[in-house]
Each structure stands twice: as C-alpha cells, then as structure tokens.
C-alpha cells in the first residue's frame, strides 16, 4: 500500500485537484509540498496537530515538506471560519509567535538539507509593491469567483473587510513564490481552505505554465461539531506551559466514544493492520482504546517519559493508585467556589456555583452540596468523571 492509499484508509483525504497525478507523486516521494501556519498565538494547538502529523507521514515516505510560517499573512488574518475580524497583531508579536512555532515544529519535522524547509512569507510579502502586485497577481483573479468562496460568503452579511478580502490573493501568491523559488508543487491544508488553495494552483498554471496540485485533509471534529482542540476552557496547546502533559493526555482520554477510532486513524502512527484489529474489539474495550490514543499522542508531543507519567496520574484518579496532578492555589477564602476558580476547574464563580448545584463536584468521596464547603490543602477535588486534582493551598 502506498502512502496515498494509507491516507485514504485513515480518512484524511477530503478533496484533491488531480487524484491520479497526486497519488503517483506522493507514492513516489516526488512531492515538495507546503502547509501554512499563521502565527496567531505563541503556541501551536491541537488544531494544528493533524497537519503536523500529515507532514511527518509524508516526510517518512520520502516527500519534502516546506513549512510556511505566515509572518506576512499574519498581518491580515485568515477570514476562514471566522464570524468577525481577527485582532490585529503587532510585528513584534508576530515575530515572537513565529519563533515559538519553529521550536515546536522541530519535534515533528526533520529539518535540514534535502529534508524539510521552513520559510516565512514575511520575507517576500512585506516587500511587495502594491501596484506591481495588482498588475502581476490581481489580474489573474475575478471578484465574482472570489465572492463565491465559502470563506467569504459566510462573512458577507456581517461585513468582510477589504483587508481580509486580500487574504486569498496573498495565499495564492505564496504558492506561486514557493513554486518559483523552491520547486514546490503541492499544497495541503484543511478542507476549509479549498477555495484559497485552488486560487494558488490556478495562479501557478496561469503565470508559470507549471502543474500544481492541492489536497485538503478532513478537519477532525468531535461529536458536538466543534473544531479539534476547542474545549470549554479554550484551546488545547502543544506548549506544556499552556497545557500540561497531563491535561493533554486527559483531553484525548476523554474524547467522545464515537470519535476514538477516527482519532486513532488520523493522528497516531499505529499501523493500519493494528488499527483494523482494534476496530474488531468488543464495545467494552472502549476505555482501552482511549488510553492507547491518549498515550500515543502525548508521547508524540511530550515524549514517552511524560506520557507514562500522565497515564499513571490518570489511572490514579480512577482508583488505580499512583500520584494525582497537583494544583497550587492562593485564595482568601478556603471554600469550594474560590478554590474551583483559582485552580482553573471553573471559569467563574457563577459556573462553580451551578456545577455544585448540579451535583458535579466532589471533595474526596463526598459530593459537595454546600456552596461554602471548606477545602483543606491536600484535598482531592473531582469535577464529574474527568477532572481530578489534588489542591495545595499556599
């Protein structure tokens, strides 16, 4: 089985421009492909995780990844999937975020001569002359086609800024530039990027007469229809200072039952043969599948030692012995509501009060019914069946 067929079996292929050509290219290790990452935060999150895993798979099959940091497009902000305009980032913030991305990507992608490249579109976009861009690139686009793109249609009613309207042209220009300078012949991205990616392939064909291809990967959604990595408390980050290895493990340990095998196929490097065996397991082995998923992904991001520790801590939370995660808090009132908020278990006093009233909080083995229940240093607080934290009051 070639790598293309494996991607299909894993459910990763959403749309392609030229299936037979793409299959031949990547199965033969002839793809020099790029995926773009706009530096909108100082850490990658699990929404980027699938793209990083895809790059790793393709590199292992002999293809050459080009990581594109959006140091230039970050000044505009991708309107895709947005109901409002992104916050404008300063140049200092964009540069800092790019540096953070570089360090994290080195865990997944092997960079070096004839291995993988990492480039920043600030190096060419920020020096563009506006009139030259309009003549060179703008003439290749029709406003009619651009307005038919899903990324723009959903914003038209609420308002789409002219700044954001230029994003598709910038992304297409990136592909053209990478094709001309680095021989890049393929772009990958989430299936919400299809319109932007087609714009790039068409620009290359019109301006250079070269073949260029695009393939989108299926966005991994949980059963509630939220994008991967989004939780009630925000994004799940790859930076351990923002999301601990334990919390990262717990995120995957607690995915919906219906999503477990989908995540295993798309994100782990477990062989297809092993995965097919797992699919035949009895329903009562669902927790075993979740533990495998959580361990494999935590190992990939944080290393095997931290994955083993996170697994041991998780098992301890369910009565399996071992050490629970600790959270140090400083509170004026050593009662349950301020402790829940200070520990990050609840986002506000109101949320904490509602959770207690709904019977969702326990201290040790005792269900909390009093909103003024005392908390002692060393107590273990349980939020439902998923969050178990030992509280240290400073």
C-alpha positions in Angstrom: 0.0 0.0 0.0 1.3 3.4 -0.9 1.2 6.5 1.3 -1.7 7.9 -0.7 -3.8 4.8 -0.1 -2.8 4.8 3.6 -4.0 8.4 3.9 -7.4 7.4 2.3 -7.7 4.5 4.7 -7.0 6.8 7.6 -9.8 9.1 6.5 -7.5 12.0 5.8 -8.3 12.8 2.2 -11.1 15.3 1.7 -10.6 16.9 -1.7 -7.9 16.7 -4.4 -7.4 18.5 -7.6 -5.9 15.7 -9.7 -6.1 12.4 -7.9 -4.1 10.2 -10.2 -1.3 12.7 -10.5 -1.2 13.4 -6.8 -1.2 9.6 -6.0 1.7 9.0 -8.3 3.6 12.0 -7.0 3.4 11.3 -3.3 3.7 7.5 -3.6 6.9 8.0 -5.5 8.3 10.6 -3.0 8.2 13.3 -5.6 6.0 15.9 -3.7 7.6 19.1 -2.4 4.6 20.2 -0.6 3.7 23.1 1.8 1.4 23.8 4.6 1.0 27.2 6.0 0.7 28.2 9.7 -0.3 31.7 10.6 1.3 32.8 13.9 -1.9 33.9 15.7 -0.7 32.7 19.1 2.6 31.9 20.9 2.0 28.2 20.7 0.6 25.6 18.2 -2.5 23.9 19.4 -4.1 20.5 18.6 -5.9 22.1 15.7 -2.5 22.2 14.0 -1.7 18.7 15.2 -3.3 16.9 12.2 -1.3 19.0 9.7 2.0 18.3 11.6 1.3 14.5 11.7 0.5 14.6 7.9 3.8 16.3 7.2 5.6 13.7 9.3 3.9 10.8 7.5 4.7 12.3 4.0 8.3 13.0 5.0 8.7 9.4 6.2 7.5 8.3 2.8 10.3 10.3 1.1 8.4 13.6 0.2 9.8 17.0 1.1 7.8 19.3 3.4 8.0 23.1 3.3 6.7 24.6 6.5 5.4 28.1 5.7 5.2 30.5 8.6 2.7 33.3 8.0 4.8 36.2 9.2 3.3 38.2 6.4 -0.2 36.9 6.1 -0.4 37.2 9.9 -0.7 40.9 9.4 -4.0 40.3 7.6 -5.6 37.3 9.3 -7.4 34.4 7.6 -11.2 35.1 7.5 -11.9 31.4 7.0 -14.3 30.1 9.7 -14.5 33.5 11.4 -17.6 35.4 12.3 -15.7 38.6 12.9 -12.3 40.1 12.1 -9.3 38.8 14.0 -7.4 41.1 16.3 -4.6 43.0 14.7 -1.2 41.7 15.8 1.9 43.8 16.2 5.1 43.0 14.2 6.8 42.1 17.5 4.1 39.6 18.5 4.1 38.0 15.0 7.9 37.5 15.1 7.8 36.1 18.6 5.0 33.7 17.7 6.9 32.5 14.6 9.9 31.7 16.8 7.7 29.7 19.2 6.2 27.8 16.2 9.7 26.9 14.9 10.8 25.3 18.2 7.6 23.2 18.5 7.7 22.0 14.9 11.2 20.5 15.3 9.6 17.8 17.4 7.6 16.6 14.4 9.5 17.5 11.3 13.2 16.8 10.4 14.7 19.9 9.1 17.9 20.2 7.2 19.5 20.0 3.8 17.3 17.9 1.4 14.9 17.1 4.3 12.5 19.8 5.1 12.5 23.6 4.7 11.0 26.2 7.0 10.3 29.6 5.4 8.5 32.8 6.4 6.3 34.6 3.9 7.2 37.9 5.6 10.4 37.6 3.6 8.5 38.3 0.3 5.1 39.7 1.1 6.2 42.6 3.2 8.4 43.9 0.4 5.7 43.8 -2.3 4.9 46.9 -4.2 1.1 47.2 -4.2 0.8 48.4 -7.8 3.1 45.6 -9.0 1.0 43.1 -7.0 -2.2 44.3 -8.6 -0.8 44.0 -12.1 1.1 40.7 -11.6 -1.4 38.8 -9.5 -4.7 40.8 -9.2 -5.3 40.5 -12.9 -5.5 36.7 -12.6 -8.5 36.8 -10.2 -12.1 37.8 -10.8 -14.1 39.3 -7.9 -17.1 37.1 -9.0 -15.1 33.9 -8.3 -13.7 35.2 -5.0 -17.1 36.1 -3.7 -18.3 32.5 -4.4 -15.7 31.1 -2.0 -17.2 29.8 1.2 -14.6 31.6 3.3 -16.0 34.9 2.1 -19.7 34.0 1.6 -20.3 33.4 5.3 -18.9 36.8 6.2 -20.7 38.9 3.7 -23.8 39.6 5.8 -21.8 40.7 8.9 -19.2 42.5 6.9 -15.9 41.5 5.2 -13.1 44.0 5.4 -11.1 44.8 2.3 -8.0 43.8 4.3 -9.3 40.2 4.7 -10.5 40.1 1.1 -6.9 40.2 0.1 -6.0 37.1 2.1 -6.8 34.7 -0.8 -4.6 36.6 -3.1 -1.7 36.5 -0.6 -2.1 32.8 -0.1 -2.1 32.2 -3.8 1.0 34.4 -4.2 2.7 32.3 -1.5 2.2 29.1 -3.6 3.4 30.8 -6.7 6.5 32.1 -4.9 7.3 28.7 -3.3 6.9 27.1 -6.7 9.2 29.5 -8.4 11.9 29.6 -5.7 11.8 26.2 -4.1 10.1 23.9 -6.7 7.0 23.5 -4.5 4.4 21.5 -6.5 1.7 20.8 -3.9 -0.3 22.4 -1.1 -2.0 20.7 1.7 -4.5 22.1 4.2 -7.8 21.7 6.0 -10.9 21.2 3.9 -12.0 24.8 4.8 -9.1 26.1 2.8 -10.2 24.6 -0.5 -11.0 27.9 -2.3 -7.7 29.5 -1.2 -5.7 26.5 -2.4 -7.4 26.4 -5.8 -6.6 30.0 -6.2 -2.9 29.1 -5.8 -2.9 26.2 -8.2 -4.6 28.4 -10.9 -2.2 31.3 -10.4 0.8 29.0 -10.9 -0.7 27.5 -14.0 -1.6 30.9 -15.5 1.7 32.6 -14.6 4.2 29.8 -15.0 2.5 27.1 -17.0 3.5 24.5 -14.4 1.4 21.8 -12.9 0.5 22.4 -9.3 -1.8 20.3 -7.1 -3.8 20.8 -4.0 -5.2 18.3 -1.5 -7.2 19.0 1.6 -7.4 16.9 4.7 -10.6 16.2 6.5 -11.0 18.5 9.5 -11.3 16.3 12.6 -14.4 17.3 14.5 -15.7 15.9 17.8 -19.3 14.7 18.1 -20.6 18.2 19.1 -19.3 19.7 15.9 -16.5 21.8 17.4 -13.1 22.0 15.8 -10.5 19.7 17.3 -8.8 21.2 20.3 -11.5 23.6 21.4 -12.8 23.0 24.9 -15.0 25.0 27.3 -11.8 26.4 28.7 -10.2 27.3 25.4 -7.7 25.7 23.1 -5.5 22.6 23.9 -1.9 23.8 23.3 1.2 21.9 22.4 3.2 24.1 24.7 3.5 22.4 28.1 3.5 25.7 29.8 0.0 26.4 28.5 -1.4 22.8 28.5 0.3 20.3 30.8 1.2 16.9 29.6 -1.4 15.5 32.0 -4.2 17.8 30.7 -3.1 17.0 27.1 -3.4 13.3 27.9 -6.8 13.8 29.6 -8.1 15.7 26.6 -7.6 12.7 24.4 -8.6 10.2 27.1 -12.0 11.9 27.3 -12.9 12.2 23.6 -16.3 11.0 22.7 -16.7 7.3 22.2 -17.8 7.8 18.6 -14.6 9.7 17.8 -12.0 7.4 19.3 -11.2 5.3 16.2 -11.3 8.3 13.9 -8.7 10.0 16.1 -6.5 6.8 16.2 -6.6 6.5 12.4 -5.9 10.2 11.7 -3.4 11.1 14.3 -1.5 8.1 15.6 1.3 6.2 13.8 -0.2 2.8 14.7 -0.2 0.6 11.6 -3.3 0.1 9.6 -3.2 -3.6 10.4 -3.2 -3.0 14.1 -6.0 -0.4 13.8 -8.2 -2.8 11.8 -7.7 -5.3 14.7 -8.7 -2.7 17.2 -11.9 -2.0 15.2 -13.0 -5.5 15.9 -12.6 -5.2 19.7 -15.7 -5.6 21.8 -17.5 -2.4 22.9 -16.4 -2.9 26.5 -12.8 -2.2 25.5 -13.6 1.4 24.6 -11.5 2.7 27.5 -8.6 0.7 26.4 -8.8 2.4 23.0 -8.9 5.8 24.7 -5.9 5.1 26.8 -3.9 4.0 23.7 -5.0 7.1 21.9 -4.1 9.4 24.8 -0.7 7.7 25.4 0.4 7.7 21.7 -0.4 11.3 21.2 1.1 12.5 24.4 4.2 10.6 23.6 4.4 12.2 20.2 4.1 15.7 21.6 5.7 15.5 25.1 7.9 12.3 24.9 7.5 8.8 26.3 8.5 9.6 29.9 5.9 12.3 30.3 3.3 10.2 28.6 3.9 7.4 31.0 3.7 9.8 34.0 0.4 11.3 32.6 -1.0 7.9 32.2 -0.1 6.9 35.7 -1.7 10.1 37.1 -4.9 9.5 35.1 -5.1 5.9 36.4 -4.6 7.2 40.0 -7.6 9.5 39.5 -9.8 6.4 38.9 -8.6 4.5 41.9 -5.6 2.7 40.3 -3.0 4.1 42.7 -0.2 6.5 41.9 0.1 10.2 42.0 -2.6 12.7 41.1 -1.8 16.1 39.4 -1.4 18.9 41.9 -2.6 22.5 41.6 -1.3 25.2 43.9 -3.7 28.0 44.6 -3.7 31.1 46.7 -7.2 32.1 48.0 -8.5 34.4 50.7 -11.4 32.1 51.4 -10.6 28.4 51.7 -14.0 27.4 50.4 -15.0 25.4 47.4 -16.1 28.2 44.9 -13.0 30.4 45.1 -10.8 27.2 45.0 -12.5 25.9 41.9 -11.9 29.2 40.1 -8.3 29.6 41.4 -7.5 26.1 40.3 -8.9 26.7 36.8 -11.5 24.0 37.2 -14.3 26.6 36.6 -14.0 29.8 34.7 -16.1 31.9 37.1 -17.9 31.9 40.5 -21.2 31.6 38.7 -20.0 28.5 36.8 -18.7 27.0 40.0 -22.0 27.6 41.8 -24.0 26.0 39.0 -21.7 23.0 38.9 -22.1 22.4 42.6 -25.9 22.8 42.5 -26.0 20.2 39.6 -24.0 17.7 41.7 -20.9 17.8 39.6 -18.3 18.4 42.3 -16.8 16.1 45.0 -14.1 16.5 47.6 -12.7 13.1 48.1 -15.6 10.7 48.2 -18.1 13.3 49.3 -20.4 15.1 46.9 -20.4 18.8 47.6 -23.8 20.3 48.3 -22.8 23.4 50.2 -21.5 26.3 48.1 -19.5 27.3 51.2 -17.9 23.9 51.8 -14.4 24.2 53.2 -11.4 22.9 51.3 -8.2 21.8 53.0 -4.7 21.7 51.5 -4.2 18.2 50.1 -7.9 17.6 49.3 -8.7 16.0 46.0 -11.4 17.7 44.0 -13.3 15.8 41.4 -15.3 17.6 38.6 -17.5 14.9 37.1 -15.7 11.8 36.0 -12.9 13.6 34.0 -11.2 16.1 36.2 -9.4 15.0 39.4 -6.9 17.5 41.0 -5.1 17.5 44.3 -5.3 21.0 45.8 -2.4 22.6 47.5 -3.4 25.8 49.3 -0.5 28.3 49.7 
